[in-house]
Amino acid sequence: MKVVYTSDHIEIIHHEDSQILEQIVHQKVDDEGLFKRSLLSFLEQMETCKPRRTLWDLRHLEFVISPSLETWIDENINAREVAFGIEREAFLVSEVPAAEASVEETMESKYGGQLNTAYFNSRDQALEWLT
């Protein structure tokens, strides 16, 4: 496992042996702009590392994804993941019920619905499901 990107808010880890790219949000994220930038950083690393599976640690996500951001995520992130051939995508979900529901709703959209996704409260369970 190798840290391939780090900032004040996120860390991206490439698990080379299991072909998993993991994004960990380290601080409270309550701003759409910051969240969007973290997604773009993840996409850049996805293009470089070429994983087969992804793990999104969104436990610190504290806002509801707006309809416009939901569309942007589907067209710019989910569509790229489908094109990359991502096989499985696990989410560690927020403790804020509305934020968790908005992530799940985003993944039911046009491209997100084409990905094999699951939601977890435990990182170990998510990694087990991914492998």
KOLGU-4560 file (N, C-alpha, C; in nm, 3 decimals, padded with zeros to 5 digits):
<recs>
<n_xx: 00.085 n_yy: -00.117 n_zz: 00.000 ca_xx: 00.000 ca_yy: 00.000 ca_zz: 00.000 c_xx: 00.090 c_yy: 00.123 c_zz: 00.000 mol: A seq: 1 type: MET>
<n_xx: 00.048 n_yy: 00.222 n_zz: -00.079 ca_xx: 00.132 ca_yy: 00.340 ca_zz: -00.099 c_xx: 00.043 c_yy: 00.465 c_zz: -00.105 mol: A seq: 2 type: LYS>
<n_xx: 00.078 n_yy: 00.567 n_zz: -00.028 ca_xx: 00.008 ca_yy: 00.694 ca_zz: -00.034 c_xx: 00.051 c_yy: 00.763 c_zz: -00.163 mol: A seq: 3 type: VAL>
<n_xx: -00.047 n_yy: 00.793 n_zz: -00.250 ca_xx: -00.013 ca_yy: 00.855 ca_zz: -00.379 c_xx: -00.053 c_yy: 01.002 c_zz: -00.386 mol: A seq: 4 type: VAL>
<n_xx: -00.133 n_yy: 01.046 n_zz: -00.287 ca_xx: -00.173 ca_yy: 01.188 ca_zz: -00.285 c_xx: -00.214 c_yy: 01.222 c_zz: -00.142 mol: A seq: 5 type: TYR>
<n_xx: -00.176 n_yy: 01.340 n_zz: -00.099 ca_xx: -00.219 ca_yy: 01.388 ca_zz: 00.032 c_xx: -00.237 c_yy: 01.539 c_zz: 00.028 mol: A seq: 6 type: THR>
<n_xx: -00.336 n_yy: 01.587 n_zz: 00.102 ca_xx: -00.360 ca_yy: 01.730 ca_zz: 00.117 c_xx: -00.409 c_yy: 01.752 c_zz: 00.260 mol: A seq: 7 type: SER>
<n_xx: -00.449 n_yy: 01.874 n_zz: 00.289 ca_xx: -00.501 ca_yy: 01.903 ca_zz: 00.423 c_xx: -00.628 c_yy: 01.825 c_zz: 00.453 mol: A seq: 8 type: ASP>
<n_xx: -00.703 n_yy: 01.789 n_zz: 00.349 ca_xx: -00.834 ca_yy: 01.729 ca_zz: 00.369 c_xx: -00.845 c_yy: 01.581 c_zz: 00.333 mol: A seq: 9 type: HIS>
<n_xx: -00.763 n_yy: 01.536 n_zz: 00.238 ca_xx: -00.777 ca_yy: 01.398 ca_zz: 00.193 c_xx: -00.643 c_yy: 01.327 c_zz: 00.180 mol: A seq: 10 type: ILE>
<n_xx: -00.651 n_yy: 01.197 n_zz: 00.178 ca_xx: -00.537 ca_yy: 01.112 ca_zz: 00.150 c_xx: -00.585 c_yy: 01.004 c_zz: 00.053 mol: A seq: 11 type: GLU>
<n_xx: -00.504 n_yy: 00.977 n_zz: -00.048 ca_xx: -00.539 ca_yy: 00.874 ca_zz: -00.146 c_xx: -00.432 c_yy: 00.766 c_zz: -00.139 mol: A seq: 12 type: ILE>
<n_xx: -00.478 n_yy: 00.642 n_zz: -00.119 ca_xx: -00.388 ca_yy: 00.528 ca_zz: -00.102 c_xx: -00.412 c_yy: 00.429 c_zz: -00.214 mol: A seq: 13 type: ILE>
<n_xx: -00.304 n_yy: 00.382 n_zz: -00.273 ca_xx: -00.313 ca_yy: 00.278 ca_zz: -00.376 c_xx: -00.270 c_yy: 00.146 c_zz: -00.314 mol: A seq: 14 type: HIS>
<n_xx: -00.362 n_yy: 00.051 n_zz: -00.307 ca_xx: -00.333 ca_yy: -00.085 ca_zz: -00.262 c_xx: -00.299 c_yy: -00.164 c_zz: -00.388 mol: A seq: 15 type: HIS>
<n_xx: -00.173 n_yy: -00.163 n_zz: -00.425 ca_xx: -00.131 ca_yy: -00.221 ca_zz: -00.553 c_xx: -00.163 c_yy: -00.370 c_zz: -00.563 mol: A seq: 16 type: GLU>
<n_xx: -00.142 n_yy: -00.444 n_zz: -00.455 ca_xx: -00.162 ca_yy: -00.588 ca_zz: -00.459 c_xx: -00.307 c_yy: -00.628 c_zz: -00.485 mol: A seq: 17 type: ASP>
<n_xx: -00.401 n_yy: -00.549 n_zz: -00.435 ca_xx: -00.544 ca_yy: -00.580 ca_zz: -00.455 c_xx: -00.611 c_yy: -00.487 c_zz: -00.555 mol: A seq: 18 type: SER>
<n_xx: -00.535 n_yy: -00.400 n_zz: -00.619 ca_xx: -00.584 ca_yy: -00.307 ca_zz: -00.721 c_xx: -00.699 c_yy: -00.220 c_zz: -00.669 mol: A seq: 19 type: GLN>
<n_xx: -00.682 n_yy: -00.169 n_zz: -00.547 ca_xx: -00.782 ca_yy: -00.081 ca_zz: -00.486 c_xx: -00.723 c_yy: 00.058 c_zz: -00.471 mol: A seq: 20 type: ILE>
<n_xx: -00.802 n_yy: 00.159 n_zz: -00.506 ca_xx: -00.765 ca_yy: 00.298 ca_zz: -00.481 c_xx: -00.861 c_yy: 00.349 c_zz: -00.374 mol: A seq: 21 type: LEU>
<n_xx: -00.806 n_yy: 00.400 n_zz: -00.267 ca_xx: -00.885 ca_yy: 00.442 ca_zz: -00.151 c_xx: -00.868 c_yy: 00.591 c_zz: -00.127 mol: A seq: 22 type: GLU>
<n_xx: -00.980 n_yy: 00.659 n_zz: -00.105 ca_xx: -00.976 ca_yy: 00.800 ca_zz: -00.067 c_xx: -01.029 c_yy: 00.813 c_zz: 00.074 mol: A seq: 23 type: GLN>
<n_xx: -00.948 n_yy: 00.875 n_zz: 00.160 ca_xx: -00.988 ca_yy: 00.899 ca_zz: 00.298 c_xx: -01.002 c_yy: 01.049 c_zz: 00.317 mol: A seq: 24 type: ILE>
<n_xx: -01.121 n_yy: 01.092 n_zz: 00.358 ca_xx: -01.145 ca_yy: 01.232 ca_zz: 00.390 c_xx: -01.113 c_yy: 01.247 c_zz: 00.539 mol: A seq: 25 type: VAL>
<n_xx: -01.013 n_yy: 01.328 n_zz: 00.573 ca_xx: -00.964 ca_yy: 01.338 ca_zz: 00.709 c_xx: -01.037 c_yy: 01.441 c_zz: 00.795 mol: A seq: 26 type: HIS>
<n_xx: -01.097 n_yy: 01.538 n_zz: 00.732 ca_xx: -01.162 ca_yy: 01.645 ca_zz: 00.809 c_xx: -01.307 c_yy: 01.657 c_zz: 00.766 mol: A seq: 27 type: GLN>
<n_xx: -01.381 n_yy: 01.727 n_zz: 00.849 ca_xx: -01.521 ca_yy: 01.754 ca_zz: 00.817 c_xx: -01.529 c_yy: 01.824 c_zz: 00.681 mol: A seq: 28 type: LYS>
<n_xx: -01.613 n_yy: 01.771 n_zz: 00.592 ca_xx: -01.634 ca_yy: 01.833 ca_zz: 00.462 c_xx: -01.779 c_yy: 01.878 c_zz: 00.456 mol: A seq: 29 type: VAL>
<n_xx: -01.797 n_yy: 02.009 n_zz: 00.458 ca_xx: -01.932 ca_yy: 02.064 ca_zz: 00.452 c_xx: -01.945 c_yy: 02.165 c_zz: 00.339 mol: A seq: 30 type: ASP>
<n_xx: -01.854 n_yy: 02.157 n_zz: 00.243 ca_xx: -01.849 ca_yy: 02.252 ca_zz: 00.133 c_xx: -01.843 c_yy: 02.177 c_zz: 00.000 mol: A seq: 31 type: ASP>
<n_xx: -01.935 n_yy: 02.206 n_zz: -00.090 ca_xx: -01.939 ca_yy: 02.137 ca_zz: -00.219 c_xx: -01.812 c_yy: 02.158 c_zz: -00.301 mol: A seq: 32 type: GLU>
<n_xx: -01.756 n_yy: 02.278 n_zz: -00.298 ca_xx: -01.636 ca_yy: 02.308 ca_zz: -00.376 c_xx: -01.519 c_yy: 02.222 c_zz: -00.331 mol: A seq: 33 type: GLY>
<n_xx: -01.500 n_yy: 02.210 n_zz: -00.201 ca_xx: -01.393 ca_yy: 02.128 ca_zz: -00.147 c_xx: -01.415 c_yy: 01.981 c_zz: -00.184 mol: A seq: 34 type: LEU>
<n_xx: -01.538 n_yy: 01.935 n_zz: -00.174 ca_xx: -01.570 ca_yy: 01.797 ca_zz: -00.209 c_xx: -01.542 c_yy: 01.770 c_zz: -00.357 mol: A seq: 35 type: PHE>
<n_xx: -01.579 n_yy: 01.864 n_zz: -00.441 ca_xx: -01.556 ca_yy: 01.850 ca_zz: -00.585 c_xx: -01.406 c_yy: 01.840 c_zz: -00.615 mol: A seq: 36 type: LYS>
<n_xx: -01.326 n_yy: 01.925 n_zz: -00.550 ca_xx: -01.181 ca_yy: 01.921 ca_zz: -00.570 c_xx: -01.123 c_yy: 01.787 c_zz: -00.525 mol: A seq: 37 type: ARG>
<n_xx: -01.176 n_yy: 01.731 n_zz: -00.416 ca_xx: -01.125 ca_yy: 01.601 ca_zz: -00.370 c_xx: -01.161 c_yy: 01.491 c_zz: -00.471 mol: A seq: 38 type: SER>
<n_xx: -01.278 n_yy: 01.502 n_zz: -00.533 ca_xx: -01.318 ca_yy: 01.405 ca_zz: -00.635 c_xx: -01.227 c_yy: 01.413 c_zz: -00.758 mol: A seq: 39 type: LEU>
<n_xx: -01.192 n_yy: 01.533 n_zz: -00.797 ca_xx: -01.103 ca_yy: 01.551 ca_zz: -00.912 c_xx: -00.962 c_yy: 01.498 c_zz: -00.883 mol: A seq: 40 type: LEU>
<n_xx: -00.915 n_yy: 01.516 n_zz: -00.760 ca_xx: -00.786 ca_yy: 01.461 ca_zz: -00.721 c_xx: -00.789 c_yy: 01.309 c_zz: -00.728 mol: A seq: 41 type: SER>
<n_xx: -00.899 n_yy: 01.250 n_zz: -00.683 ca_xx: -00.914 ca_yy: 01.104 ca_zz: -00.688 c_xx: -00.915 c_yy: 01.057 c_zz: -00.833 mol: A seq: 42 type: PHE>
<n_xx: -00.986 n_yy: 01.129 n_zz: -00.919 ca_xx: -00.993 ca_yy: 01.093 ca_zz: -01.060 c_xx: -00.854 c_yy: 01.096 c_zz: -01.124 mol: A seq: 43 type: LEU>
<n_xx: -00.774 n_yy: 01.196 n_zz: -01.091 ca_xx: -00.637 ca_yy: 01.203 ca_zz: -01.143 c_xx: -00.557 c_yy: 01.080 c_zz: -01.102 mol: A seq: 44 type: GLU>
<n_xx: -00.568 n_yy: 01.041 n_zz: -00.976 ca_xx: -00.495 ca_yy: 00.923 ca_zz: -00.929 c_xx: -00.550 c_yy: 00.795 c_zz: -00.991 mol: A seq: 45 type: GLN>
<n_xx: -00.679 n_yy: 00.791 n_zz: -01.018 ca_xx: -00.738 ca_yy: 00.675 ca_zz: -01.083 c_xx: -00.678 c_yy: 00.658 c_zz: -01.223 mol: A seq: 46 type: MET>
<n_xx: -00.660 n_yy: 00.767 n_zz: -01.294 ca_xx: -00.601 ca_yy: 00.761 ca_zz: -01.427 c_xx: -00.457 c_yy: 00.711 c_zz: -01.421 mol: A seq: 47 type: GLU>
<n_xx: -00.384 n_yy: 00.748 n_zz: -01.316 ca_xx: -00.245 ca_yy: 00.708 ca_zz: -01.301 c_xx: -00.232 c_yy: 00.564 c_zz: -01.252 mol: A seq: 48 type: THR>
<n_xx: -00.308 n_yy: 00.528 n_zz: -01.149 ca_xx: -00.292 ca_yy: 00.397 ca_zz: -01.083 c_xx: -00.370 c_yy: 00.284 c_zz: -01.151 mol: A seq: 49 type: CYS>
<n_xx: -00.474 n_yy: 00.318 n_zz: -01.223 ca_xx: -00.558 ca_yy: 00.221 ca_zz: -01.294 c_xx: -00.608 c_yy: 00.107 c_zz: -01.204 mol: A seq: 50 type: LYS>
<n_xx: -00.682 n_yy: 00.141 n_zz: -01.097 ca_xx: -00.734 ca_yy: 00.038 ca_zz: -01.007 c_xx: -00.853 c_yy: -00.036 c_zz: -01.069 mol: A seq: 51 type: PRO>
<n_xx: -00.887 n_yy: -00.149 n_zz: -01.011 ca_xx: -01.006 ca_yy: -00.225 ca_zz: -01.052 c_xx: -01.121 c_yy: -00.201 c_zz: -00.953 mol: A seq: 52 type: ARG>
<n_xx: -01.085 n_yy: -00.152 n_zz: -00.833 ca_xx: -01.183 ca_yy: -00.132 ca_zz: -00.728 c_xx: -01.153 c_yy: 00.000 c_zz: -00.656 mol: A seq: 53 type: ARG>
<n_xx: -01.256 n_yy: 00.060 n_zz: -00.595 ca_xx: -01.235 ca_yy: 00.184 ca_zz: -00.522 c_xx: -01.302 c_yy: 00.177 c_zz: -00.385 mol: A seq: 54 type: THR>
<n_xx: -01.243 n_yy: 00.250 n_zz: -00.292 ca_xx: -01.299 ca_yy: 00.263 ca_zz: -00.157 c_xx: -01.304 c_yy: 00.411 c_zz: -00.126 mol: A seq: 55 type: LEU>
<n_xx: -01.425 n_yy: 00.459 n_zz: -00.100 ca_xx: -01.447 ca_yy: 00.600 ca_zz: -00.067 c_xx: -01.482 c_yy: 00.609 c_zz: 00.081 mol: A seq: 56 type: TRP>
<n_xx: -01.394 n_yy: 00.670 n_zz: 00.159 ca_xx: -01.421 ca_yy: 00.691 ca_zz: 00.301 c_xx: -01.484 c_yy: 00.828 c_zz: 00.316 mol: A seq: 57 type: ASP>
<n_xx: -01.617 n_yy: 00.829 n_zz: 00.324 ca_xx: -01.692 ca_yy: 00.955 ca_zz: 00.329 c_xx: -01.755 c_yy: 00.977 c_zz: 00.467 mol: A seq: 58 type: LEU>
<n_xx: -01.693 n_yy: 00.921 n_zz: 00.569 ca_xx: -01.750 ca_yy: 00.934 ca_zz: 00.704 c_xx: -01.752 c_yy: 01.078 c_zz: 00.753 mol: A seq: 59 type: ARG>
<n_xx: -01.668 n_yy: 01.165 n_zz: 00.695 ca_xx: -01.666 ca_yy: 01.305 ca_zz: 00.738 c_xx: -01.746 c_yy: 01.398 c_zz: 00.646 mol: A seq: 60 type: HIS>
<n_xx: -01.819 n_yy: 01.339 n_zz: 00.553 ca_xx: -01.905 ca_yy: 01.419 ca_zz: 00.465 c_xx: -02.025 c_yy: 01.466 c_zz: 00.547 mol: A seq: 61 type: LEU>
<n_xx: -02.046 n_yy: 01.596 n_zz: 00.554 ca_xx: -02.149 ca_yy: 01.650 ca_zz: 00.642 c_xx: -02.248 c_yy: 01.740 c_zz: 00.569 mol: A seq: 62 type: GLU>
<n_xx: -02.267 n_yy: 01.718 n_zz: 00.440 ca_xx: -02.368 ca_yy: 01.796 ca_zz: 00.369 c_xx: -02.441 c_yy: 01.704 c_zz: 00.272 mol: A seq: 63 type: PHE>
<n_xx: -02.560 n_yy: 01.748 n_zz: 00.234 ca_xx: -02.640 ca_yy: 01.675 ca_zz: 00.138 c_xx: -02.595 c_yy: 01.716 c_zz: -00.002 mol: A seq: 64 type: VAL>
<n_xx: -02.572 n_yy: 01.618 n_zz: -00.087 ca_xx: -02.529 ca_yy: 01.646 ca_zz: -00.224 c_xx: -02.647 c_yy: 01.706 c_zz: -00.301 mol: A seq: 65 type: ILE>
<n_xx: -02.626 n_yy: 01.824 n_zz: -00.355 ca_xx: -02.732 ca_yy: 01.895 ca_zz: -00.428 c_xx: -02.759 c_yy: 01.825 c_zz: -00.561 mol: A seq: 66 type: SER>
<n_xx: -02.877 n_yy: 01.847 n_zz: -00.620 ca_xx: -02.905 ca_yy: 01.787 ca_zz: -00.751 c_xx: -02.803 c_yy: 01.825 c_zz: -00.857 mol: A seq: 67 type: PRO>
<n_xx: -02.754 n_yy: 01.949 n_zz: -00.856 ca_xx: -02.655 ca_yy: 01.989 ca_zz: -00.958 c_xx: -02.522 c_yy: 01.918 c_zz: -00.935 mol: A seq: 68 type: SER>
<n_xx: -02.480 n_yy: 01.902 n_zz: -00.810 ca_xx: -02.356 ca_yy: 01.830 ca_zz: -00.781 c_xx: -02.374 c_yy: 01.682 c_zz: -00.811 mol: A seq: 69 type: LEU>
<n_xx: -02.491 n_yy: 01.628 n_zz: -00.784 ca_xx: -02.519 ca_yy: 01.488 ca_zz: -00.815 c_xx: -02.502 c_yy: 01.462 c_zz: -00.965 mol: A seq: 70 type: GLU>
<n_xx: -02.554 n_yy: 01.551 n_zz: -01.048 ca_xx: -02.540 ca_yy: 01.539 ca_zz: -01.193 c_xx: -02.394 c_yy: 01.551 c_zz: -01.233 mol: A seq: 71 type: THR>
<n_xx: -02.322 n_yy: 01.647 n_zz: -01.175 ca_xx: -02.181 ca_yy: 01.666 ca_zz: -01.205 c_xx: -02.102 c_yy: 01.541 c_zz: -01.171 mol: A seq: 72 type: TRP>
<n_xx: -02.126 n_yy: 01.482 n_zz: -01.054 ca_xx: -02.055 ca_yy: 01.360 ca_zz: -01.012 c_xx: -02.084 c_yy: 01.248 c_zz: -01.111 mol: A seq: 73 type: ILE>
<n_xx: -02.209 n_yy: 01.232 n_zz: -01.149 ca_xx: -02.242 ca_yy: 01.122 ca_zz: -01.239 c_xx: -02.174 c_yy: 01.139 c_zz: -01.374 mol: A seq: 74 type: ASP>
<n_xx: -02.176 n_yy: 01.260 n_zz: -01.428 ca_xx: -02.121 ca_yy: 01.284 ca_zz: -01.562 c_xx: -01.968 c_yy: 01.290 c_zz: -01.564 mol: A seq: 75 type: GLU>
<n_xx: -01.907 n_yy: 01.334 n_zz: -01.454 ca_xx: -01.762 ca_yy: 01.355 ca_zz: -01.453 c_xx: -01.682 c_yy: 01.251 c_zz: -01.376 mol: A seq: 76 type: ASN>
<n_xx: -01.742 n_yy: 01.188 n_zz: -01.278 ca_xx: -01.671 ca_yy: 01.089 ca_zz: -01.197 c_xx: -01.723 c_yy: 00.949 c_zz: -01.228 mol: A seq: 77 type: ILE>
<n_xx: -01.852 n_yy: 00.927 n_zz: -01.209 ca_xx: -01.908 ca_yy: 00.793 ca_zz: -01.232 c_xx: -01.889 c_yy: 00.747 c_zz: -01.376 mol: A seq: 78 type: ASN>
<n_xx: -01.911 n_yy: 00.835 n_zz: -01.470 ca_xx: -01.894 ca_yy: 00.798 ca_zz: -01.612 c_xx: -01.750 c_yy: 00.755 c_zz: -01.639 mol: A seq: 79 type: ALA>
<n_xx: -01.654 n_yy: 00.824 n_zz: -01.580 ca_xx: -01.513 ca_yy: 00.787 ca_zz: -01.598 c_xx: -01.483 c_yy: 00.653 c_zz: -01.533 mol: A seq: 80 type: ARG>
<n_xx: -01.542 n_yy: 00.628 n_zz: -01.417 ca_xx: -01.521 ca_yy: 00.500 ca_zz: -01.350 c_xx: -01.576 c_yy: 00.385 c_zz: -01.435 mol: A seq: 81 type: GLU>
<n_xx: -01.692 n_yy: 00.406 n_zz: -01.495 ca_xx: -01.749 ca_yy: 00.305 ca_zz: -01.585 c_xx: -01.653 c_yy: 00.282 c_zz: -01.702 mol: A seq: 82 type: VAL>
<n_xx: -01.603 n_yy: 00.391 n_zz: -01.760 ca_xx: -01.510 ca_yy: 00.380 ca_zz: -01.873 c_xx: -01.380 c_yy: 00.310 c_zz: -01.833 mol: A seq: 83 type: ALA>
<n_xx: -01.333 n_yy: 00.333 n_zz: -01.709 ca_xx: -01.211 ca_yy: 00.268 ca_zz: -01.660 c_xx: -01.234 c_yy: 00.120 c_zz: -01.632 mol: A seq: 84 type: PHE>
<n_xx: -01.359 n_yy: 00.078 n_zz: -01.622 ca_xx: -01.388 ca_yy: -00.062 ca_zz: -01.592 c_xx: -01.380 c_yy: -00.096 c_zz: -01.445 mol: A seq: 85 type: GLY>
<n_xx: -01.414 n_yy: -00.001 n_zz: -01.358 ca_xx: -01.413 ca_yy: -00.028 ca_zz: -01.214 c_xx: -01.512 c_yy: -00.142 c_zz: -01.185 mol: A seq: 86 type: ILE>
<n_xx: -01.464 n_yy: -00.245 n_zz: -01.118 ca_xx: -01.544 ca_yy: -00.366 ca_zz: -01.092 c_xx: -01.631 c_yy: -00.354 c_zz: -00.967 mol: A seq: 87 type: GLU>
<n_xx: -01.578 n_yy: -00.292 n_zz: -00.864 ca_xx: -01.651 ca_yy: -00.278 ca_zz: -00.737 c_xx: -01.614 c_yy: -00.145 c_zz: -00.674 mol: A seq: 88 type: ARG>
<n_xx: -01.713 n_yy: -00.089 n_zz: -00.604 ca_xx: -01.692 ca_yy: 00.040 ca_zz: -00.539 c_xx: -01.758 c_yy: 00.035 c_zz: -00.401 mol: A seq: 89 type: GLU>
<n_xx: -01.677 n_yy: 00.052 n_zz: -00.298 ca_xx: -01.728 ca_yy: 00.049 ca_zz: -00.161 c_xx: -01.726 c_yy: 00.190 c_zz: -00.102 mol: A seq: 90 type: ALA>
<n_xx: -01.825 n_yy: 00.217 n_zz: -00.018 ca_xx: -01.836 ca_yy: 00.347 ca_zz: 00.048 c_xx: -01.843 c_yy: 00.327 c_zz: 00.198 mol: A seq: 91 type: PHE>
<n_xx: -01.760 n_yy: 00.400 n_zz: 00.272 ca_xx: -01.777 ca_yy: 00.413 ca_zz: 00.416 c_xx: -01.861 c_yy: 00.538 c_zz: 00.434 mol: A seq: 92 type: LEU>
<n_xx: -01.978 n_yy: 00.522 n_zz: 00.492 ca_xx: -02.078 ca_yy: 00.627 ca_zz: 00.487 c_xx: -02.073 c_yy: 00.720 c_zz: 00.607 mol: A seq: 93 type: VAL>
<n_xx: -02.124 n_yy: 00.839 n_zz: 00.583 ca_xx: -02.132 ca_yy: 00.943 ca_zz: 00.683 c_xx: -02.227 c_yy: 00.903 c_zz: 00.796 mol: A seq: 94 type: SER>
<n_xx: -02.200 n_yy: 00.957 n_zz: 00.914 ca_xx: -02.290 ca_yy: 00.936 ca_zz: 01.026 c_xx: -02.409 c_yy: 01.031 c_zz: 01.018 mol: A seq: 95 type: GLU>
<n_xx: -02.406 n_yy: 01.123 n_zz: 00.923 ca_xx: -02.518 ca_yy: 01.215 ca_zz: 00.902 c_xx: -02.614 c_yy: 01.145 c_zz: 00.805 mol: A seq: 96 type: VAL>
<n_xx: -02.731 n_yy: 01.101 n_zz: 00.853 ca_xx: -02.821 ca_yy: 01.021 ca_zz: 00.768 c_xx: -02.855 c_yy: 01.085 c_zz: 00.634 mol: A seq: 97 type: PRO>
<n_xx: -02.879 n_yy: 01.214 n_zz: 00.631 ca_xx: -02.915 ca_yy: 01.280 ca_zz: 00.505 c_xx: -02.796 c_yy: 01.279 c_zz: 00.407 mol: A seq: 98 type: ALA>
<n_xx: -02.675 n_yy: 01.293 n_zz: 00.458 ca_xx: -02.556 ca_yy: 01.288 ca_zz: 00.373 c_xx: -02.538 c_yy: 01.147 c_zz: 00.318 mol: A seq: 99 type: ALA>
<n_xx: -02.557 n_yy: 01.047 n_zz: 00.402 ca_xx: -02.548 ca_yy: 00.907 ca_zz: 00.356 c_xx: -02.650 c_yy: 00.880 c_zz: 00.246 mol: A seq: 100 type: GLU>
<n_xx: -02.774 n_yy: 00.923 n_zz: 00.267 ca_xx: -02.880 ca_yy: 00.902 ca_zz: 00.168 c_xx: -02.847 c_yy: 00.971 c_zz: 00.036 mol: A seq: 101 type: ALA>
<n_xx: -02.787 n_yy: 01.089 n_zz: 00.043 ca_xx: -02.755 ca_yy: 01.161 ca_zz: -00.082 c_xx: -02.644 c_yy: 01.091 c_zz: -00.159 mol: A seq: 102 type: SER>
<n_xx: -02.549 n_yy: 01.028 n_zz: -00.091 ca_xx: -02.444 ca_yy: 00.951 ca_zz: -00.159 c_xx: -02.509 c_yy: 00.832 c_zz: -00.230 mol: A seq: 103 type: VAL>
<n_xx: -02.596 n_yy: 00.761 n_zz: -00.158 ca_xx: -02.663 ca_yy: 00.645 ca_zz: -00.218 c_xx: -02.748 c_yy: 00.687 c_zz: -00.338 mol: A seq: 104 type: GLU>
<n_xx: -02.815 n_yy: 00.799 n_zz: -00.327 ca_xx: -02.898 ca_yy: 00.849 ca_zz: -00.438 c_xx: -02.811 c_yy: 00.884 c_zz: -00.559 mol: A seq: 105 type: GLU>
<n_xx: -02.695 n_yy: 00.945 n_zz: -00.534 ca_xx: -02.604 ca_yy: 00.979 ca_zz: -00.642 c_xx: -02.559 c_yy: 00.854 c_zz: -00.717 mol: A seq: 106 type: THR>
<n_xx: -02.539 n_yy: 00.746 n_zz: -00.645 ca_xx: -02.491 ca_yy: 00.623 ca_zz: -00.707 c_xx: -02.602 c_yy: 00.546 c_zz: -00.779 mol: A seq: 107 type: MET>
<n_xx: -02.724 n_yy: 00.593 n_zz: -00.770 ca_xx: -02.835 ca_yy: 00.531 ca_zz: -00.843 c_xx: -02.864 c_yy: 00.603 c_zz: -00.974 mol: A seq: 108 type: GLU>
<n_xx: -02.780 n_yy: 00.699 n_zz: -01.009 ca_xx: -02.800 ca_yy: 00.778 ca_zz: -01.130 c_xx: -02.756 c_yy: 00.700 c_zz: -01.254 mol: A seq: 109 type: SER>
<n_xx: -02.757 n_yy: 00.765 n_zz: -01.369 ca_xx: -02.731 ca_yy: 00.699 ca_zz: -01.498 c_xx: -02.603 c_yy: 00.615 c_zz: -01.499 mol: A seq: 110 type: LYS>
<n_xx: -02.490 n_yy: 00.674 n_zz: -01.469 ca_xx: -02.364 ca_yy: 00.602 ca_zz: -01.472 c_xx: -02.337 c_yy: 00.530 c_zz: -01.339 mol: A seq: 111 type: TYR>
<n_xx: -02.370 n_yy: 00.595 n_zz: -01.229 ca_xx: -02.350 ca_yy: 00.533 ca_zz: -01.098 c_xx: -02.423 c_yy: 00.401 c_zz: -01.085 mol: A seq: 112 type: GLY>
<n_xx: -02.540 n_yy: 00.391 n_zz: -01.147 ca_xx: -02.618 ca_yy: 00.268 ca_zz: -01.143 c_xx: -02.552 c_yy: 00.153 c_zz: -01.217 mol: A seq: 113 type: GLY>
<n_xx: -02.452 n_yy: 00.184 n_zz: -01.299 ca_xx: -02.380 ca_yy: 00.079 ca_zz: -01.373 c_xx: -02.265 c_yy: 00.020 c_zz: -01.292 mol: A seq: 114 type: GLN>
<n_xx: -02.235 n_yy: 00.081 n_zz: -01.177 ca_xx: -02.124 ca_yy: 00.035 ca_zz: -01.093 c_xx: -02.177 c_yy: -00.058 c_zz: -00.984 mol: A seq: 115 type: LEU>
<n_xx: -02.098 n_yy: -00.157 n_zz: -00.949 ca_xx: -02.132 ca_yy: -00.250 ca_zz: -00.842 c_xx: -02.089 c_yy: -00.187 c_zz: -00.710 mol: A seq: 116 type: ASN>
<n_xx: -02.184 n_yy: -00.131 n_zz: -00.635 ca_xx: -02.152 ca_yy: -00.056 ca_zz: -00.514 c_xx: -02.210 c_yy: -00.123 c_zz: -00.390 mol: A seq: 117 type: THR>
<n_xx: -02.145 n_yy: -00.095 n_zz: -00.277 ca_xx: -02.193 ca_yy: -00.140 ca_zz: -00.147 c_xx: -02.153 c_yy: -00.036 c_zz: -00.043 mol: A seq: 118 type: ALA>
<n_xx: -02.227 n_yy: -00.033 n_zz: 00.067 ca_xx: -02.209 ca_yy: 00.068 ca_zz: 00.171 c_xx: -02.177 c_yy: -00.001 c_zz: 00.303 mol: A seq: 119 type: TYR>
<n_xx: -02.080 n_yy: 00.056 n_zz: 00.376 ca_xx: -02.031 ca_yy: -00.007 ca_zz: 00.498 c_xx: -02.008 c_yy: 00.096 c_zz: 00.607 mol: A seq: 120 type: PHE>
<n_xx: -02.005 n_yy: 00.048 n_zz: 00.731 ca_xx: -01.968 ca_yy: 00.131 ca_zz: 00.845 c_xx: -01.826 c_yy: 00.098 c_zz: 00.891 mol: A seq: 121 type: ASN>
<n_xx: -01.771 n_yy: -00.013 n_zz: 00.841 ca_xx: -01.640 ca_yy: -00.061 ca_zz: 00.883 c_xx: -01.546 c_yy: -00.070 c_zz: 00.762 mol: A seq: 122 type: SER>
<n_xx: -01.427 n_yy: -00.013 n_zz: 00.778 ca_xx: -01.326 ca_yy: -00.019 ca_zz: 00.671 c_xx: -01.286 c_yy: -00.163 c_zz: 00.643 mol: A seq: 123 type: ARG>
<n_xx: -01.269 n_yy: -00.243 n_zz: 00.747 ca_xx: -01.231 ca_yy: -00.383 ca_zz: 00.729 c_xx: -01.335 c_yy: -00.459 c_zz: 00.647 mol: A seq: 124 type: ASP>
<n_xx: -01.462 n_yy: -00.437 n_zz: 00.676 ca_xx: -01.569 ca_yy: -00.504 ca_zz: 00.600 c_xx: -01.567 c_yy: -00.458 c_zz: 00.454 mol: A seq: 125 type: GLN>
<n_xx: -01.545 n_yy: -00.329 n_zz: 00.432 ca_xx: -01.542 ca_yy: -00.277 ca_zz: 00.295 c_xx: -01.426 c_yy: -00.338 c_zz: 00.217 mol: A seq: 126 type: ALA>
<n_xx: -01.308 n_yy: -00.344 n_zz: 00.278 ca_xx: -01.192 ca_yy: -00.402 ca_zz: 00.211 c_xx: -01.213 c_yy: -00.551 c_zz: 00.184 mol: A seq: 127 type: LEU>
<n_xx: -01.275 n_yy: -00.620 n_zz: 00.278 ca_xx: -01.304 ca_yy: -00.762 ca_zz: 00.259 c_xx: -01.397 c_yy: -00.782 c_zz: 00.138 mol: A seq: 128 type: GLU>
<n_xx: -01.501 n_yy: -00.699 n_zz: 00.129 ca_xx: -01.596 ca_yy: -00.709 ca_zz: 00.017 c_xx: -01.527 c_yy: -00.677 c_zz: -00.116 mol: A seq: 129 type: TRP>
<n_xx: -01.436 n_yy: -00.581 n_zz: -00.114 ca_xx: -01.367 ca_yy: -00.541 ca_zz: -00.236 c_xx: -01.274 c_yy: -00.650 c_zz: -00.288 mol: A seq: 130 type: LEU>
<n_xx: -01.217 n_yy: -00.726 n_zz: -00.197 ca_xx: -01.121 ca_yy: -00.828 ca_zz: -00.240 c_xx: -01.189 c_yy: -00.963 c_zz: -00.250 mol: A seq: 131 type: THR>
</recs>
